[in-house]
C-alpha cells in the first residue's frame, strides 16, 4: 500500500516558516500575507497497522505537528520541491532507519516540501 501524508508545524513552532517569509521579503522584496509550509512523506510498502504505528512514532510529534492526509490546493498558488533521483535525502533516510528499528524494514520513504501561498 502507498500512503501520502502532509505534516505542518503548529503555529507556535513555525520558526522555519517565519524565517523563510522574512528571507523572501528581504531578498526578493515580496511580502507574503499567508504562507503554509508542509513536509510531504510518501510511504511505500506499508500496511495499515504499520502506517498507524509509524505516523506518530517516527514522522510527527503530537505536541508540535499536525498531520493531514489530503490538502485542497485548487484555490492557492503553491510550490513543491524534492531531491532529484540519486541525491541523498537525509530526512527520508533517517525516517527509514527509525522505521526499520520498529521492525518494518520493507517500508520505503520519499520526502518533499510544499509551500502554499495564500492571498
MODELLER restraints for C-alpha pairs under 7 A, 6 or more apart:
rsr = mdl.restraints
at = mdl.atoms
rsr.add(forms.Gaussian(group=physical.xy_distance, feature=features.Distance(at['CA:1:A'], at['CA:44:A']), mean=6.25, stdev=0.5))
rsr.add(forms.Gaussian(group=physical.xy_distance, feature=features.Distance(at['CA:1:A'], at['CA:45:A']), mean=5.33, stdev=0.5))
rsr.add(forms.Gaussian(group=physical.xy_distance, feature=features.Distance(at['CA:1:A'], at['CA:46:A']), mean=5.39, stdev=0.5))
rsr.add(forms.Gaussian(group=physical.xy_distance, feature=features.Distance(at['CA:1:A'], at['CA:47:A']), mean=6.16, stdev=0.5))
rsr.add(forms.Gaussian(group=physical.xy_distance, feature=features.Distance(at['CA:2:A'], at['CA:43:A']), mean=5.61, stdev=0.5))
rsr.add(forms.Gaussian(group=physical.xy_distance, feature=features.Distance(at['CA:2:A'], at['CA:44:A']), mean=4.62, stdev=0.5))
rsr.add(forms.Gaussian(group=physical.xy_distance, feature=features.Distance(at['CA:2:A'], at['CA:45:A']), mean=6.27, stdev=0.5))
rsr.add(forms.Gaussian(group=physical.xy_distance, feature=features.Distance(at['CA:2:A'], at['CA:46:A']), mean=6.52, stdev=0.5))
rsr.add(forms.Gaussian(group=physical.xy_distance, feature=features.Distance(at['CA:3:A'], at['CA:42:A']), mean=5.83, stdev=0.5))
rsr.add(forms.Gaussian(group=physical.xy_distance, feature=features.Distance(at['CA:3:A'], at['CA:43:A']), mean=5.08, stdev=0.5))
rsr.add(forms.Gaussian(group=physical.xy_distance, feature=features.Distance(at['CA:3:A'], at['CA:44:A']), mean=6.65, stdev=0.5))
rsr.add(forms.Gaussian(group=physical.xy_distance, feature=features.Distance(at['CA:4:A'], at['CA:40:A']), mean=6.97, stdev=0.5))
rsr.add(forms.Gaussian(group=physical.xy_distance, feature=features.Distance(at['CA:4:A'], at['CA:41:A']), mean=5.64, stdev=0.5))
rsr.add(forms.Gaussian(group=physical.xy_distance, feature=features.Distance(at['CA:4:A'], at['CA:42:A']), mean=4.49, stdev=0.5))
rsr.add(forms.Gaussian(group=physical.xy_distance, feature=features.Distance(at['CA:4:A'], at['CA:43:A']), mean=6.16, stdev=0.5))
rsr.add(forms.Gaussian(group=physical.xy_distance, feature=features.Distance(at['CA:4:A'], at['CA:69:A']), mean=6.44, stdev=0.5))
rsr.add(forms.Gaussian(group=physical.xy_distance, feature=features.Distance(at['CA:5:A'], at['CA:40:A']), mean=5.79, stdev=0.5))
rsr.add(forms.Gaussian(group=physical.xy_distance, feature=features.Distance(at['CA:5:A'], at['CA:41:A']), mean=5.43, stdev=0.5))
rsr.add(forms.Gaussian(group=physical.xy_distance, feature=features.Distance(at['CA:5:A'], at['CA:42:A']), mean=6.74, stdev=0.5))
rsr.add(forms.Gaussian(group=physical.xy_distance, feature=features.Distance(at['CA:5:A'], at['CA:67:A']), mean=6.67, stdev=0.5))
rsr.add(forms.Gaussian(group=physical.xy_distance, feature=features.Distance(at['CA:5:A'], at['CA:68:A']), mean=5.80, stdev=0.5))
rsr.add(forms.Gaussian(group=physical.xy_distance, feature=features.Distance(at['CA:5:A'], at['CA:69:A']), mean=4.70, stdev=0.5))
rsr.add(forms.Gaussian(group=physical.xy_distance, feature=features.Distance(at['CA:5:A'], at['CA:70:A']), mean=6.99, stdev=0.5))
rsr.add(forms.Gaussian(group=physical.xy_distance, feature=features.Distance(at['CA:6:A'], at['CA:38:A']), mean=5.87, stdev=0.5))
rsr.add(forms.Gaussian(group=physical.xy_distance, feature=features.Distance(at['CA:6:A'], at['CA:39:A']), mean=5.70, stdev=0.5))
rsr.add(forms.Gaussian(group=physical.xy_distance, feature=features.Distance(at['CA:6:A'], at['CA:40:A']), mean=4.65, stdev=0.5))
rsr.add(forms.Gaussian(group=physical.xy_distance, feature=features.Distance(at['CA:6:A'], at['CA:41:A']), mean=6.56, stdev=0.5))
rsr.add(forms.Gaussian(group=physical.xy_distance, feature=features.Distance(at['CA:6:A'], at['CA:67:A']), mean=5.75, stdev=0.5))
rsr.add(forms.Gaussian(group=physical.xy_distance, feature=features.Distance(at['CA:6:A'], at['CA:68:A']), mean=5.03, stdev=0.5))
rsr.add(forms.Gaussian(group=physical.xy_distance, feature=features.Distance(at['CA:6:A'], at['CA:69:A']), mean=6.13, stdev=0.5))
rsr.add(forms.Gaussian(group=physical.xy_distance, feature=features.Distance(at['CA:7:A'], at['CA:38:A']), mean=5.28, stdev=0.5))
rsr.add(forms.Gaussian(group=physical.xy_distance, feature=features.Distance(at['CA:7:A'], at['CA:39:A']), mean=5.16, stdev=0.5))
rsr.add(forms.Gaussian(group=physical.xy_distance, feature=features.Distance(at['CA:7:A'], at['CA:40:A']), mean=6.45, stdev=0.5))
rsr.add(forms.Gaussian(group=physical.xy_distance, feature=features.Distance(at['CA:7:A'], at['CA:65:A']), mean=6.48, stdev=0.5))
rsr.add(forms.Gaussian(group=physical.xy_distance, feature=features.Distance(at['CA:7:A'], at['CA:66:A']), mean=5.69, stdev=0.5))
rsr.add(forms.Gaussian(group=physical.xy_distance, feature=features.Distance(at['CA:7:A'], at['CA:67:A']), mean=4.69, stdev=0.5))
rsr.add(forms.Gaussian(group=physical.xy_distance, feature=features.Distance(at['CA:7:A'], at['CA:68:A']), mean=6.34, stdev=0.5))
rsr.add(forms.Gaussian(group=physical.xy_distance, feature=features.Distance(at['CA:8:A'], at['CA:37:A']), mean=6.26, stdev=0.5))
rsr.add(forms.Gaussian(group=physical.xy_distance, feature=features.Distance(at['CA:8:A'], at['CA:38:A']), mean=4.76, stdev=0.5))
rsr.add(forms.Gaussian(group=physical.xy_distance, feature=features.Distance(at['CA:8:A'], at['CA:39:A']), mean=6.65, stdev=0.5))
rsr.add(forms.Gaussian(group=physical.xy_distance, feature=features.Distance(at['CA:8:A'], at['CA:65:A']), mean=5.68, stdev=0.5))
rsr.add(forms.Gaussian(group=physical.xy_distance, feature=features.Distance(at['CA:8:A'], at['CA:66:A']), mean=5.33, stdev=0.5))
rsr.add(forms.Gaussian(group=physical.xy_distance, feature=features.Distance(at['CA:8:A'], at['CA:67:A']), mean=6.61, stdev=0.5))
rsr.add(forms.Gaussian(group=physical.xy_distance, feature=features.Distance(at['CA:9:A'], at['CA:64:A']), mean=5.79, stdev=0.5))
rsr.add(forms.Gaussian(group=physical.xy_distance, feature=features.Distance(at['CA:9:A'], at['CA:65:A']), mean=4.44, stdev=0.5))
rsr.add(forms.Gaussian(group=physical.xy_distance, feature=features.Distance(at['CA:9:A'], at['CA:66:A']), mean=6.18, stdev=0.5))
rsr.add(forms.Gaussian(group=physical.xy_distance, feature=features.Distance(at['CA:10:A'], at['CA:64:A']), mean=5.56, stdev=0.5))
rsr.add(forms.Gaussian(group=physical.xy_distance, feature=features.Distance(at['CA:10:A'], at['CA:65:A']), mean=5.41, stdev=0.5))
rsr.add(forms.Gaussian(group=physical.xy_distance, feature=features.Distance(at['CA:10:A'], at['CA:66:A']), mean=6.44, stdev=0.5))
rsr.add(forms.Gaussian(group=physical.xy_distance, feature=features.Distance(at['CA:13:A'], at['CA:64:A']), mean=6.40, stdev=0.5))
rsr.add(forms.Gaussian(group=physical.xy_distance, feature=features.Distance(at['CA:17:A'], at['CA:37:A']), mean=6.39, stdev=0.5))
rsr.add(forms.Gaussian(group=physical.xy_distance, feature=features.Distance(at['CA:21:A'], at['CA:32:A']), mean=6.62, stdev=0.5))
rsr.add(forms.Gaussian(group=physical.xy_distance, feature=features.Distance(at['CA:24:A'], at['CA:30:A']), mean=6.14, stdev=0.5))
rsr.add(forms.Gaussian(group=physical.xy_distance, feature=features.Distance(at['CA:25:A'], at['CA:31:A']), mean=5.18, stdev=0.5))
rsr.add(forms.Gaussian(group=physical.xy_distance, feature=features.Distance(at['CA:33:A'], at['CA:118:A']), mean=6.87, stdev=0.5))
rsr.add(forms.Gaussian(group=physical.xy_distance, feature=features.Distance(at['CA:33:A'], at['CA:119:A']), mean=6.55, stdev=0.5))
rsr.add(forms.Gaussian(group=physical.xy_distance, feature=features.Distance(at['CA:34:A'], at['CA:117:A']), mean=5.85, stdev=0.5))
rsr.add(forms.Gaussian(group=physical.xy_distance, feature=features.Distance(at['CA:34:A'], at['CA:118:A']), mean=4.56, stdev=0.5))
rsr.add(forms.Gaussian(group=physical.xy_distance, feature=features.Distance(at['CA:34:A'], at['CA:119:A']), mean=6.33, stdev=0.5))
rsr.add(forms.Gaussian(group=physical.xy_distance, feature=features.Distance(at['CA:35:A'], at['CA:115:A']), mean=6.83, stdev=0.5))
rsr.add(forms.Gaussian(group=physical.xy_distance, feature=features.Distance(at['CA:35:A'], at['CA:116:A']), mean=5.65, stdev=0.5))
rsr.add(forms.Gaussian(group=physical.xy_distance, feature=features.Distance(at['CA:35:A'], at['CA:117:A']), mean=4.82, stdev=0.5))
rsr.add(forms.Gaussian(group=physical.xy_distance, feature=features.Distance(at['CA:35:A'], at['CA:118:A']), mean=5.90, stdev=0.5))
rsr.add(forms.Gaussian(group=physical.xy_distance, feature=features.Distance(at['CA:36:A'], at['CA:115:A']), mean=5.74, stdev=0.5))
rsr.add(forms.Gaussian(group=physical.xy_distance, feature=features.Distance(at['CA:36:A'], at['CA:116:A']), mean=5.04, stdev=0.5))
rsr.add(forms.Gaussian(group=physical.xy_distance, feature=features.Distance(at['CA:36:A'], at['CA:117:A']), mean=6.68, stdev=0.5))
rsr.add(forms.Gaussian(group=physical.xy_distance, feature=features.Distance(at['CA:37:A'], at['CA:114:A']), mean=5.83, stdev=0.5))
rsr.add(forms.Gaussian(group=physical.xy_distance, feature=features.Distance(at['CA:37:A'], at['CA:115:A']), mean=4.74, stdev=0.5))
rsr.add(forms.Gaussian(group=physical.xy_distance, feature=features.Distance(at['CA:37:A'], at['CA:116:A']), mean=6.46, stdev=0.5))
rsr.add(forms.Gaussian(group=physical.xy_distance, feature=features.Distance(at['CA:38:A'], at['CA:113:A']), mean=5.85, stdev=0.5))
rsr.add(forms.Gaussian(group=physical.xy_distance, feature=features.Distance(at['CA:38:A'], at['CA:114:A']), mean=5.03, stdev=0.5))
rsr.add(forms.Gaussian(group=physical.xy_distance, feature=features.Distance(at['CA:38:A'], at['CA:115:A']), mean=6.48, stdev=0.5))
rsr.add(forms.Gaussian(group=physical.xy_distance, feature=features.Distance(at['CA:39:A'], at['CA:112:A']), mean=5.93, stdev=0.5))
rsr.add(forms.Gaussian(group=physical.xy_distance, feature=features.Distance(at['CA:39:A'], at['CA:113:A']), mean=4.76, stdev=0.5))
rsr.add(forms.Gaussian(group=physical.xy_distance, feature=features.Distance(at['CA:39:A'], at['CA:114:A']), mean=6.29, stdev=0.5))
rsr.add(forms.Gaussian(group=physical.xy_distance, feature=features.Distance(at['CA:40:A'], at['CA:111:A']), mean=5.52, stdev=0.5))
rsr.add(forms.Gaussian(group=physical.xy_distance, feature=features.Distance(at['CA:40:A'], at['CA:112:A']), mean=4.96, stdev=0.5))
rsr.add(forms.Gaussian(group=physical.xy_distance, feature=features.Distance(at['CA:40:A'], at['CA:113:A']), mean=5.85, stdev=0.5))
rsr.add(forms.Gaussian(group=physical.xy_distance, feature=features.Distance(at['CA:40:A'], at['CA:114:A']), mean=6.95, stdev=0.5))
rsr.add(forms.Gaussian(group=physical.xy_distance, feature=features.Distance(at['CA:41:A'], at['CA:109:A']), mean=6.61, stdev=0.5))
rsr.add(forms.Gaussian(group=physical.xy_distance, feature=features.Distance(at['CA:41:A'], at['CA:110:A']), mean=5.81, stdev=0.5))
rsr.add(forms.Gaussian(group=physical.xy_distance, feature=features.Distance(at['CA:41:A'], at['CA:111:A']), mean=4.76, stdev=0.5))
rsr.add(forms.Gaussian(group=physical.xy_distance, feature=features.Distance(at['CA:41:A'], at['CA:112:A']), mean=6.69, stdev=0.5))
rsr.add(forms.Gaussian(group=physical.xy_distance, feature=features.Distance(at['CA:42:A'], at['CA:109:A']), mean=5.71, stdev=0.5))
rsr.add(forms.Gaussian(group=physical.xy_distance, feature=features.Distance(at['CA:42:A'], at['CA:110:A']), mean=5.11, stdev=0.5))
rsr.add(forms.Gaussian(group=physical.xy_distance, feature=features.Distance(at['CA:42:A'], at['CA:111:A']), mean=6.32, stdev=0.5))
rsr.add(forms.Gaussian(group=physical.xy_distance, feature=features.Distance(at['CA:43:A'], at['CA:107:A']), mean=6.86, stdev=0.5))
rsr.add(forms.Gaussian(group=physical.xy_distance, feature=features.Distance(at['CA:43:A'], at['CA:108:A']), mean=5.83, stdev=0.5))
rsr.add(forms.Gaussian(group=physical.xy_distance, feature=features.Distance(at['CA:43:A'], at['CA:109:A']), mean=4.80, stdev=0.5))
rsr.add(forms.Gaussian(group=physical.xy_distance, feature=features.Distance(at['CA:43:A'], at['CA:110:A']), mean=6.66, stdev=0.5))
rsr.add(forms.Gaussian(group=physical.xy_distance, feature=features.Distance(at['CA:44:A'], at['CA:107:A']), mean=5.73, stdev=0.5))
rsr.add(forms.Gaussian(group=physical.xy_distance, feature=features.Distance(at['CA:44:A'], at['CA:108:A']), mean=5.03, stdev=0.5))
rsr.add(forms.Gaussian(group=physical.xy_distance, feature=features.Distance(at['CA:44:A'], at['CA:109:A']), mean=6.38, stdev=0.5))
rsr.add(forms.Gaussian(group=physical.xy_distance, feature=features.Distance(at['CA:45:A'], at['CA:106:A']), mean=6.34, stdev=0.5))
rsr.add(forms.Gaussian(group=physical.xy_distance, feature=features.Distance(at['CA:45:A'], at['CA:107:A']), mean=5.08, stdev=0.5))
rsr.add(forms.Gaussian(group=physical.xy_distance, feature=features.Distance(at['CA:45:A'], at['CA:108:A']), mean=6.58, stdev=0.5))
rsr.add(forms.Gaussian(group=physical.xy_distance, feature=features.Distance(at['CA:46:A'], at['CA:107:A']), mean=5.67, stdev=0.5))
rsr.add(forms.Gaussian(group=physical.xy_distance, feature=features.Distance(at['CA:54:A'], at['CA:99:A']), mean=6.76, stdev=0.5))
rsr.add(forms.Gaussian(group=physical.xy_distance, feature=features.Distance(at['CA:56:A'], at['CA:62:A']), mean=6.82, stdev=0.5))
rsr.add(forms.Gaussian(group=physical.xy_distance, feature=features.Distance(at['CA:58:A'], at['CA:95:A']), mean=6.51, stdev=0.5))
rsr.add(forms.Gaussian(group=physical.xy_distance, feature=features.Distance(at['CA:58:A'], at['CA:98:A']), mean=6.65, stdev=0.5))
rsr.add(forms.Gaussian(group=physical.xy_distance, feature=features.Distance(at['CA:58:A'], at['CA:99:A']), mean=6.94, stdev=0.5))
rsr.add(forms.Gaussian(group=physical.xy_distance, feature=features.Distance(at['CA:59:A'], at['CA:95:A']), mean=6.93, stdev=0.5))
rsr.add(forms.Gaussian(group=physical.xy_distance, feature=features.Distance(at['CA:76:A'], at['CA:116:A']), mean=6.69, stdev=0.5))
rsr.add(forms.Gaussian(group=physical.xy_distance, feature=features.Distance(at['CA:76:A'], at['CA:117:A']), mean=6.23, stdev=0.5))
rsr.add(forms.Gaussian(group=physical.xy_distance, feature=features.Distance(at['CA:76:A'], at['CA:118:A']), mean=5.99, stdev=0.5))
rsr.add(forms.Gaussian(group=physical.xy_distance, feature=features.Distance(at['CA:77:A'], at['CA:116:A']), mean=6.13, stdev=0.5))
rsr.add(forms.Gaussian(group=physical.xy_distance, feature=features.Distance(at['CA:77:A'], at['CA:117:A']), mean=5.36, stdev=0.5))
rsr.add(forms.Gaussian(group=physical.xy_distance, feature=features.Distance(at['CA:78:A'], at['CA:115:A']), mean=5.51, stdev=0.5))
rsr.add(forms.Gaussian(group=physical.xy_distance, feature=features.Distance(at['CA:78:A'], at['CA:116:A']), mean=4.35, stdev=0.5))
rsr.add(forms.Gaussian(group=physical.xy_distance, feature=features.Distance(at['CA:78:A'], at['CA:117:A']), mean=5.68, stdev=0.5))
rsr.add(forms.Gaussian(group=physical.xy_distance, feature=features.Distance(at['CA:79:A'], at['CA:114:A']), mean=5.82, stdev=0.5))
rsr.add(forms.Gaussian(group=physical.xy_distance, feature=features.Distance(at['CA:79:A'], at['CA:115:A']), mean=5.18, stdev=0.5))
rsr.add(forms.Gaussian(group=physical.xy_distance, feature=features.Distance(at['CA:79:A'], at['CA:116:A']), mean=6.59, stdev=0.5))
rsr.add(forms.Gaussian(group=physical.xy_distance, feature=features.Distance(at['CA:80:A'], at['CA:112:A']), mean=6.94, stdev=0.5))
rsr.add(forms.Gaussian(group=physical.xy_distance, feature=features.Distance(at['CA:80:A'], at['CA:113:A']), mean=5.55, stdev=0.5))
rsr.add(forms.Gaussian(group=physical.xy_distance, feature=features.Distance(at['CA:80:A'], at['CA:114:A']), mean=4.34, stdev=0.5))
rsr.add(forms.Gaussian(group=physical.xy_distance, feature=features.Distance(at['CA:80:A'], at['CA:115:A']), mean=6.24, stdev=0.5))
rsr.add(forms.Gaussian(group=physical.xy_distance, feature=features.Distance(at['CA:81:A'], at['CA:112:A']), mean=5.73, stdev=0.5))
rsr.add(forms.Gaussian(group=physical.xy_distance, feature=features.Distance(at['CA:81:A'], at['CA:113:A']), mean=5.44, stdev=0.5))
rsr.add(forms.Gaussian(group=physical.xy_distance, feature=features.Distance(at['CA:81:A'], at['CA:114:A']), mean=6.68, stdev=0.5))
rsr.add(forms.Gaussian(group=physical.xy_distance, feature=features.Distance(at['CA:82:A'], at['CA:111:A']), mean=6.67, stdev=0.5))
rsr.add(forms.Gaussian(group=physical.xy_distance, feature=features.Distance(at['CA:82:A'], at['CA:112:A']), mean=4.46, stdev=0.5))
rsr.add(forms.Gaussian(group=physical.xy_distance, feature=features.Distance(at['CA:82:A'], at['CA:113:A']), mean=6.34, stdev=0.5))
rsr.add(forms.Gaussian(group=physical.xy_distance, feature=features.Distance(at['CA:83:A'], at['CA:89:A']), mean=6.59, stdev=0.5))
rsr.add(forms.Gaussian(group=physical.xy_distance, feature=features.Distance(at['CA:92:A'], at['CA:109:A']), mean=5.47, stdev=0.5))
rsr.add(forms.Gaussian(group=physical.xy_distance, feature=features.Distance(at['CA:92:A'], at['CA:110:A']), mean=5.58, stdev=0.5))
rsr.add(forms.Gaussian(group=physical.xy_distance, feature=features.Distance(at['CA:92:A'], at['CA:111:A']), mean=5.79, stdev=0.5))
rsr.add(forms.Gaussian(group=physical.xy_distance, feature=features.Distance(at['CA:96:A'], at['CA:107:A']), mean=6.97, stdev=0.5))
rsr.add(forms.Gaussian(group=physical.xy_distance, feature=features.Distance(at['CA:96:A'], at['CA:108:A']), mean=6.43, stdev=0.5))
rsr.add(forms.Gaussian(group=physical.xy_distance, feature=features.Distance(at['CA:96:A'], at['CA:109:A']), mean=6.22, stdev=0.5))
rsr.add(forms.Gaussian(group=physical.xy_distance, feature=features.Distance(at['CA:99:A'], at['CA:105:A']), mean=6.70, stdev=0.5))
